């Protein structure tokens, strides 16, 4: 596989959005004929080790060939540059 053949999915979530991440990742994998090319990156300020295990376990059960890459973000830095929308926790 060449690097440009990868299907990269990058998302932002936290513990509260774990069910949505599980549904999204499993849907992508179950509907893909190129599971070996899919790479997930998840940016978060708060996933527990149990959350990470749940995501990786589900992805492997759905045919993933590599683990989810977790990246820690500084939510305070994000808040500094984002304009919150009405009803936002920011």
C-alpha positions in Angstrom: 0.0 0.0 0.0 1.3 3.4 -0.9 0.8 6.2 1.6 -1.6 8.1 -0.7 -3.9 5.0 -0.9 -4.9 5.4 2.8 -8.4 6.4 3.8 -7.8 8.7 6.8 -10.6 9.6 9.1 -9.9 12.3 11.7 -12.4 13.3 14.3 -12.8 15.2 17.5 -14.7 13.7 20.5 -14.6 13.2 24.2 -16.1 10.6 26.6 -19.6 11.9 26.1 -19.4 11.2 22.4 -18.0 7.6 22.7 -21.3 6.0 21.5 -21.3 8.2 18.4 -17.6 7.4 17.7 -18.4 3.7 18.1 -21.3 3.9 15.6 -19.3 6.0 13.2 -16.2 3.9 13.1 -18.1 0.6 12.9 -20.3 2.0 10.1 -17.2 3.1 8.1 -15.5 -0.3 8.5 -18.6 -2.4 7.8 -19.4 -0.5 4.6 -15.8 -0.5 3.3 -14.2 -3.0 0.9 -10.8 -1.5 1.7 -10.6 -2.1 5.5 -6.8 -2.5 5.3 -6.5 1.1 4.0 -8.5 2.8 6.7 -6.7 4.8 9.4 -8.6 6.4 12.3 -7.3 9.4 14.2 -9.2 10.7 17.1 -8.4 14.0 18.9 -9.7 14.4 22.4 -9.2 16.0 25.8 -10.7 13.1 27.7 -10.9 9.5 26.7 -10.3 6.9 29.4 -8.2 3.8 28.8 -11.5 1.9 28.9 -12.9 4.2 26.1 -9.8 3.6 24.0 -10.0 -0.2 24.5 -13.7 -0.2 23.6 -13.0 1.7 20.4 -10.1 -0.5 19.3 -12.0 -3.7 20.2 -15.0 -2.7 18.2 -12.9 -1.6 15.2 -11.0 -4.9 15.2 -14.3 -6.8 15.4 -15.4 -4.9 12.4 -12.3 -5.7 10.4 -9.9 -2.9 11.2 -6.3 -3.8 10.4 -4.6 -1.2 12.7 -5.4 0.5 16.0 -7.1 3.9 16.4 -4.5 6.7 16.8 -5.4 8.8 19.8 -4.1 12.4 20.0 -4.5 14.6 23.1 -5.6 18.2 22.5 -5.4 21.2 24.8 -9.1 22.2 25.1 -8.2 25.5 26.7 -6.1 26.4 23.6 -9.0 25.4 21.4 -11.5 27.5 23.4 -9.2 30.5 23.1 -9.5 30.6 19.3 -13.1 29.3 18.8 -16.3 31.3 18.9 -18.8 29.3 20.8 -22.2 28.7 19.3 -25.4 29.1 21.2 -25.8 26.3 23.8 -22.1 25.3 23.5 -20.2 24.1 26.6 -17.5 26.5 25.6 
